[in-house]
Amino acid sequence: MSIADMTEMHNLLDETADCFDDLMKQLFDEVPEAVPATNQMDWSGQVSAASDDFRKELAALVERFEIKLKHGEFK
């Protein structure tokens, strides 16, 4: 079984992606000139798409390190 399939790891990855999502959405309120969006709804959509990609990349990263560990690359 891959560690990436474990419920606890899924929950941690989800929490991290949710935190990223929340912080990026706050950016519109705090520094609106720093975001490439015309309105908050547009920015929210961009952030949601980025958060989805971020979550997938985190899962892939966990899997890559699991494989490295299993192959003894950290001896």
BELMORA-V600702 format. One record per helix or strand of 3 or more residues. SS is the DSSP state (@ for helix, = for strand). FROM is the first residue (numbers start at 1). TO is the last residue. If there is no record, write none. Layout:
BEGIN
ss=SS from=FROM to=TO
ss=SS from=FROM to=TO
END
This chain:
BEGIN
ss=@ from=3 to=5
ss=@ from=7 to=30
ss=@ from=32 to=34
ss=@ from=40 to=70
END
